[in-house]
Amino acid sequence: MTNGPVQAEAPSIELIMSLQQVLYREARLMDAERYSEWVEMLADDLHYFMPGIETRYRRDKTDQVGDTTRMAYYNDTLDDLKKRLRRLETGTAWSEDPATRYTHLITNIEVELTDQDDQFRVYSNFLAYRNRNERDQDTLIGNREDIWRRKGSSYELLKRTIILKQNVLLSKNLNVYL
């Protein structure tokens, strides 16, 4: 994740509100497992990235986030995500039968203008709760840095970098999108 420079021009309230609504709609679609509608919000040239983060001493300045050659939970294109989602439709995804119950909470949304007139950097925090079967539950917390691109009267997700705050992922599987 990057710490962008201070902007000379602030985004309009209308732009901020519009992108907030996009993030809330995205969360609602994921909670309802309406993945075909969620995929429509994704750009053809999407990069969906969630690196594994190691515990390191502060003096170690090795880039753990920007290096896409390191271990990642997700380092996907749109085609990769579509393959994962098609697997859920087969009925053979044992981890999704019975279905998982999800709730995504999105907060701390901040919008920045970029050098591209049609692209916007959007920071957010998330809490994703999921419950399976009788007692399996996971809570995933983290930060996201997105690039959303204006497409007609709406927006499409071009790039997402997800940073989980858990150092060790204790979930039995990772069939959740953040």
Residue pairs with C-beta under 8 A, 6 or more apart in sequence:
1 65
1 143
1 145
1 161
1 163
2 145
4 112
4 121
7 112
7 113
9 113
10 113
11 111
11 112
11 113
11 120
15 111
15 120
16 109
16 111
18 155
19 109
19 111
19 120
19 122
19 148
19 155
20 109
22 41
22 148
22 154
22 155
23 106
23 109
23 122
23 124
24 106
25 41
26 38
26 41
26 106
26 157
27 104
27 105
27 106
27 126
29 35
29 37
29 38
29 41
30 38
30 102
30 104
30 177
31 102
31 103
31 104
33 99
33 102
35 85
35 88
36 85
38 177
39 78
39 81
39 82
39 85
41 154
41 155
41 156
41 157
42 48
42 78
42 81
42 156
42 157
43 78
43 149
43 151
43 156
43 157
43 158
44 78
45 77
45 78
45 158
46 76
46 77
46 78
46 81
46 157
46 158
46 159
46 160
47 76
47 77
47 158
47 159
47 160
48 74
48 75
48 76
48 77
48 80
48 81
48 159
48 160
48 162
49 68
49 72
49 74
49 75
49 76
49 159
49 160
49 161
49 162
50 72
50 73
50 74
50 75
50 161
50 162
50 163
50 164
50 178
51 64
51 65
51 67
51 68
51 70
51 71
51 72
51 73
51 75
51 161
51 163
52 70
52 71
52 72
52 73
53 64
53 65
53 163
53 164
53 167
54 64
54 167
55 167
56 62
56 64
64 70
65 161
65 163
68 75
73 164
73 169
73 174
74 162
76 84
81 177
87 93
88 96
88 175
91 97
93 175
95 132
95 172
95 173
95 175
96 175
98 132
98 133
100 130
100 131
100 132
100 175
100 176
101 130
101 131
101 132
102 128
102 129
102 130
102 176
103 128
103 129
103 130
104 126
104 127
104 128
104 178
105 126
105 127
105 128
105 129
106 124
106 125
106 126
107 124
107 125
107 126
107 127
108 123
108 124
108 125
109 122
109 123
109 124
110 122
110 123
110 124
111 120
111 121
111 122
112 120
112 121
112 122
112 123
113 120
113 121
114 120
114 121
114 147
116 149
118 149
118 150
119 147
119 148
119 149
119 150
119 158
120 147
120 148
120 149
120 150
120 155
121 145
121 146
121 147
122 144
122 145
122 146
122 147
122 148
123 143
123 144
123 145
123 146
124 143
124 144
124 146
125 141
125 142
125 143
125 144
126 140
126 141
126 142
126 143
126 144
126 178
127 139
127 140
127 141
128 138
128 139
128 140
128 141
128 176
128 178
129 137
129 138
129 139
129 140
130 137
130 138
130 140
130 176
131 137
136 172
138 170
138 171
138 176
140 164
140 166
140 171
140 176
140 178
141 164
141 165
141 166
142 162
142 163
142 164
142 165
142 178
143 162
143 163
143 165
144 160
144 161
144 162
144 163
144 178
145 160
145 161
146 157
146 158
146 159
146 160
146 161
147 157
147 158
147 159
147 160
148 155
148 156
148 157
148 158
149 155
149 156
149 157
149 158
162 178
